[in-house]
Amino acid sequence: MQGNLYNLAFERSILSSIVFEPSQFDELSVTLRQDDFYLPAHQDIFKAMTLLLQKDQPIDEEFIKKELLKMKKFDETVMLEILSANPISNTKAYVNEIKDKSLKRHLLTLTTEIKRVAVEEEYTSAEVIDIVEKKLYEITQDNQTSDFKDSPKMTFDTMEYIKEMKARGNSVLVGVDTGYHELNKMTTGFGKGDLVIIAARPAMGKTSFILNTVNSLILQGKGVAFFSLEMPAEQLMLRLLSIQTSIPLQKLRVGDMNDDQWSSLNGAIDKMNFAKLFVDDQGSININQLRSKLRKLKNQHPEIEIAVIDYLQIMQGVGSQDRHLQVSEISRGLKMLARELSMPIVALSQLNRGLESRNDKRPMLSDIRESGSIEQDADIILFVYRDDVYLYKEEKEREKAAKAEGKEFNPTYIEKEEEDAEIIIGKQRNGPTGHVKLIFQKKLTRFIDNPGFSKGIETVYENVDTRSANINVGNDTISMPPL
């Protein structure tokens, strides 16, 4: 049985091959991990090799010995066994064998963990399933990590990140593309592990806003998971097709199109047939079910780069606790899941009705329903605001009042096909807060960049005083951390 769990000869051969041909360690270090080796002494040697690679020092017998002596882990007998082992040319087959046995050991450990959480701990069955699924996902994704990262590991990873950013040519986009140029400038994109909240009052267009982001990503060949708790998948597809084809949504709904529009629609359908978009439109789902579904989907489709939940307040909690405790559990669960899957999770959220009694109806953090836990867990909070929604509403109320009093009504508000819109960055853990101006095309339910705002932003950034924490853009103020 033990032979199924490790092969010391294979481990020695791999380590020997690295010593005799250090150039291949660069590639092998991407695949192999320290705990893939069964023998602790082999783990120590592999760790020493990794440290030498990070320091850009030779990976040879003398330097390995020197590093092991520093760690007080040098075993001369084991070292001699490795040096006397025959180097191999087909390292891939040996690596696959070592990885396979490592996976079996992790699965064996998981069986012990299942027994502990199911029998010895006071967990509910739903909690046990969630723990097991998380552990299994980590094993299958090769995400086994030590409890702590030491300084050499952190500095190496940080330098690799800086080099990657430099190789991009100082691009403003670091995370997942938001689909909006100016918002990318302000946020550098949605980062891996970020929980992003997009909040608004009803009819402001928060679903339309995120669908523009989704459309941009799938046209780039990126994968998107969408949990639609409010509308069926077919309605989401209609909106995406309207965005892509510039055919008014109402015309798509009733099939009222001319020949050119039908041709454009068929072209968009052909593109969407190859889109990596996965929609779950089950109307009711709790945080445990969502975690389970997203882990499985991500495991099957690693190309998925972002998950969207529309919307957070419809999600169910687990158990019968108060609603604010359920929302707290949901928001914390989404944040931990984003970290676990190393991808941004975007959750749409409703705002309290109370803001409508204010003169300035632009949202604030305190307007989010059950705002405490959401505000704490979120990395980025965006508010969608369109002043025309309130202007139109006020016009209709005046008209209704005039008719009730038998007076003549003279309209003052003129509906526009394109309205000004604002994306208010209420919170950003790693960047500035402020406003981004967009344009909302009503018939297409589409948000687009505002060209005039782009020019204003660029002018300000060219002349910013690095000692100042605030930047003025027109009538807006963007809060910046001191540089």
N, C-alpha and C positions, 0 to 999 in steps of 0.2 A: 504493500500500500504506500509506504514512504517513497518508493521510486516514482509514484505518480505525482508527488508533491515537489520534488526537487531533483536536480542532476548536477552534482558537484563537479563532475568532469567537464560538463558543458560550461559551467560558470568559470572554471579555471582557463578553459580554451579561449573564451571571450576576453578575459582580462589579459591573458598572455598575448593575444592578437593586438590589443591596444598598446601594450608595452613595446612590441616589436614594430608596430605601424601606427604611431600616435595620430597621424592625420585623419584616420577614420573615426576618432573619438567624437569629433564635432557632430557627425551624423548619428552615431550610436547614442550619444547623450540625449538626443531628442526623443528616442524611442524607449530606451532603458531608464529605469529609476532605481534608486539605491535599494529600496525594499523588494525589488524583483529578484535580488540575490538571496538565497536561503541562508548561507553561512554568514554570521556576523562579521567575520574577518574579511570576507569578500565584499560585504557592504562598506566596510571602512576603507578598503582599497579603492572602490569605485567613488566614494566620497572624496578621497584624496585626489583622485584624477580630476574630478569636477572642480575642486578648488584650484588646482593647477591651471585648468582651462580658463577659469575666471580671472586668474592673475596673469594669464598669457605667459606662463612658464612651461618649460619642457615637461612632457609626460613621459619620464623615463624612470629607470630603477632608482637612481640616486635621489631625484626630487620626490618621488613617491615615498621613499623611505623617510626622507626629511620631514615630509608633511605628516606622516603617520607617527613619527616620534613626537612632533608637536602635539598631536592629539592623544599621545600616550596609548596608541593602539597598534604599535608595530609588532607583528608576529613573524619572526624570521622563518619558521618552518613553513608557514602558509605562503610566504613570499617566494621561497625556493620552489615550492610545488608549482606555483604559477609560472616562474621563469623556466622551469623544466618542461612545462606542458607545450605541446606542439601548436604553433599558431595555425589558424584556419583561414581559408580563402573565402568560403561561403558563410560569412558571419550572419547573413539574414536568416538562414534556416536555424542556426543556433539561437539567435535572439528570439525568434518566434517560439522555439521550444521553451526557453527560459520564461518568456512572458506567459505562455500557456500554463506552466506549472505555478507561476506566481498568482495567476487568476484563480486557480483551484484552491490555493492556500487562503486567499481572501474570501472565497466562497465558503470554505470550511469554517473560517472565523465568523462569517455572517450567520451560520447555523447556530453557533453558540450564542451570538447576540440576539437572535430571534427567540431562543429559549429564555434568555434573561428578561427581555422586555415583555414577553408574553406571559411568563409564569411568575418571575420574581418581583417585577415592578408593577405599580398600580397604574397602568395605562389602559385607556379604553381600546377596543378593537380597532377603531378608526385611527387612533394615534399610533398603534403598533404597525398597522399597514403603512402609514406615512413614513415612519422611521425606517422600516425595511425597504420600502421603495427608494428612499433617499440613499441609503447605504448601497443598494444594488445599482442605482444610477451612477454613484461615485466609482464603484468597482468597474462597471462596463465602460465608463468614460476615462478610466485610468486616472482618477482624481485623488488617489490616496496621497495624503500629505502629512507631514509631521505637525505636531502641535504648534511649533514656533518656527519662524524663519529667522535665521541668524543674519548678522550685519553683512557678511560677504555675499550671501544670496540676495539680500535686498538691494545692495549697491549694484550688483551685477545686473539684476532685473531692471533697475532704474536706468542704468546706462544704456541697456538694450532698448528700452522704451524711448529714451531721448534720441538715440541713433535712428530709430524707426521714424520718429517725427521729423528729424532732419532730412531723411531720405525722401520724405513726401514733399520736400521743397517748401517747408514752412507753411503748409496748408492750414487753413483755419479749421478744417474738418478733422476731428480726431475720432469721434464716436460715429454712431449710426446717423446717416443723413436725415434731417428733419423734413427735407423737401422744400425748404424756404431759405434762400441765400442769406438774408439778414439775420434770421434766427440762428442759422449755423454760425454766423460771426459771433453772436452773443453767447451761445452755449457750447460751441465747438462740436455740436451733435449730441445725441443721447449716448452716454457712456455705458460700457459693459458693467452690469451689476447695478445700474441706476433704477430707482423707482421714480417714474415720471407721472405726475398728476396733472391732468388737463381738466379744468373746472370752468363751469359757466352756468348761467340760468337757462331754462328751457328756451329753445328757438334761437339761441345765439350761434349755433353751428359747431359745437364741439365734435360731434361725430363727423361732420363734413371736413373739419380741420384735420383730424387724424387720418381720414380716408385719403386726403391729398398726400400725406406722408406715406401711407401704405402704397398708393399708386406709384409714387416716385421710386420706392424701393423695389417693387416687383418688376417695374420696367428696367431696373438695373440688374435683374436676375437674382435679387436677394429674397430670402425666405421670410414669410410673415405668418404668425399664428394669431388668429382673431377670435376672441370669445365674445359673441354678440348675444347679450342677454335680453336685448330690447327689441330687435327686429330680425326677421329671418334672413338667411344667407342670400336669397334671391334679391332682396331689396338692397343689400350691400353691393351686390354685383351690378345692379341697375345704376347705382350712384357712381361706381367706378367707371362704368362704360360711358356715363354722361361726362365725367371728368376727362376721359381719354378722347372722346369723339367731339366734344363741344356741342353735342345735341342736347337741347333742354330736357331735363329729367321728366317733365310732364309728357313730352312727345314720346319718349321711350316707353313710358308706362302704358300709353294707349296705342302705341305702334303707328303714330301719325308722322310719317317721315317721307321725304322725297327720295328719288333714286340715289342721289349723291350721299344722302344720310344713311340709306340702307347699305350702300357700299362701304362707307366709313365704319358702320357698325359691324359688318362682317369681318373687316380687317381687325378691329379691336377684339372681336370674339376669338379670332385665330391666335392673337397674341396671348389672350387670357387663358387659352387652352394649355399654354406652356408655363403659365405663371406658377410660382411656388407659394401659393396662398392657401392656407388651411383655415377654415371657418368652423367653429363649434357654435351652433345657434340654439343649443338647449336653453330653454328659458330660465331654468333654475339650476344653480350649481353652488357648491360650497367650496371653501378654500382647500380642503383636502382633495376633493374631486378635481379641482383645477390643477393642483400640484401634480397629481397622478397623471392626468391627461397630457400636461405640458412636458413632463419628464419623458413620457413614452414617445411623444411626437418629436421632441428634440433628439432623442436617441435614434429614431428612425430617419430623421431628416436633419443632420447636423448643420445644414445650410441656413436654418432658421436663425435670423439675427435679431428679431424683436417680437414681443408678444403684446397684444392690445386687449384690454378688458373694457367693454362698453355695457353697463357702467358699474362702478364700485358699489353704490348703495343697493343695487339689486341683488348682489351676491349674498348668499346665506352664510351665517356663522355656524359653528359646530356647538351643539348643546343648546341649553335654554337660558343662557345668561342674558343680561340687559343688552339692548341694541348697541350702545356705545362701546361695550366690552367686545361685542362681536366684530364691530368695525375695527377696533384696535387690533384684534386677532387677525383680521383679514389684511389690514395694511402692513402689519409686521410680517405676516406670512408671505406677502407679495415681495417685500423687500428682501427677505432671506432667500426666496426662490430666485430672484434676479441675481443675487450674489452666487448662489449655487450653480446656476446655469450659465453664468458669465454673459448675460445679455440684458438689455434694457427691457423693463416691463412698463407699459404705459397704461394707466388706469384712468378712465374718465370719471368725473365726479360732479354731482349736483351742488348748487349753492343755495344757501338759505334765502327765503323770500324777503327777509328783513332789509336787505340792501336796497330794495325797490322803494323804500320809504325815505331814502337819503336823496339830497339834491344831486350829488355826484354819485352815480350808480356804478362807477368802476369798482370791480371786486377787490377785496382784501383777503388776507389769509384767514381772518376770523369768520369770513362768510362761508367757508367750507362746512358742510354738514358734518357733525361729529369731528370737528377740525383738529382737536388736540393730537390724537394719535397719527392722523394722516400728515399733519404738518411736521411732526417729529420724524416720521419714517421716510418721507419723500426727499429725494435728492434735488429734484426740480419740480416747481409748481408753476404751471402756466394758466393764465385766465384768458378766455376768449371773450372779447367785448365788442359789440356793434351798437353805436349810439342810435342808429336808425331804427332799431327794434323798438326803443322807447319812444322815439319821435312819432313813429307810426301808431303806436299804442295810444299815445296822448291825443293824436289827431282823431282816432276813432272814438275816444271817450268824449272829446269836445263835440263831435258830430252827434253822438247819442244824446248828450245833454241838450243840444240845440233843438233836436227833434222833439224831445220830451217837453220843452218849453214852447214849442210852436214857432221857433225863430228860424230865420234863414241862416244856413251854414255856408261860410266861405272857406274852403280848404286852403291851408297855408303850407302843408307838407306835400311835396311831390315825390312819389316813389321813383327810385332809380334802379336800373338794371345792375349797376355796380355801386357798391357801398363801401365807405371807409371802414376798416376793421382794425382792432388793436389786439396784439398778443402781449399781455402783461406778464413779465417774469416776476412773480411774487417771491420766489425763493430759488436760489441756486447755490448748492453747497460749495461748488468749486468755481464760481464765476460771478459776474455782476448781475444785479437786478435791473429792471428798466422796462422799456416799451419797444415793441417792433410794430411798424405800420404795415398792414396788408390791405388788399382789396378783395371784397367778397362779391362774386358773380352769382346773383340770386338764382337765375334760371338753371345754372349748371351746378349749383351748390358747391362752388369751387372757390378756394382761397388762392390768391396769387401774390407775388411780391409787389410792393409799391415802389416803382422806380424812383420817385421823388425822395422817398425816405432813404434809399440807398446812397444817394449823393450826399445827403446831410450827414449820415453816419460817417462816411469816408472822410469828409472835410474835418469833422470833429476829431477823429482819431489821429489825423495828421498833425494837429496842433495841440494835443492834450498835454497838460502839465503833469508829469509823472508823480508830483508830490500831492496832487489833488485826489480826493476819493470820490468826486462827483464830476460827471460830464453832462453838459447841457446839450440836448438835441431838440431844437425848436422850443416847444413848450414843455418838453419832457426832461426828466433828470435821470441819468443812468448812474447808479452807485457802483463805483469801482474800488477794488482793494488797492491800497498804495503800492506802487511799483518800486 
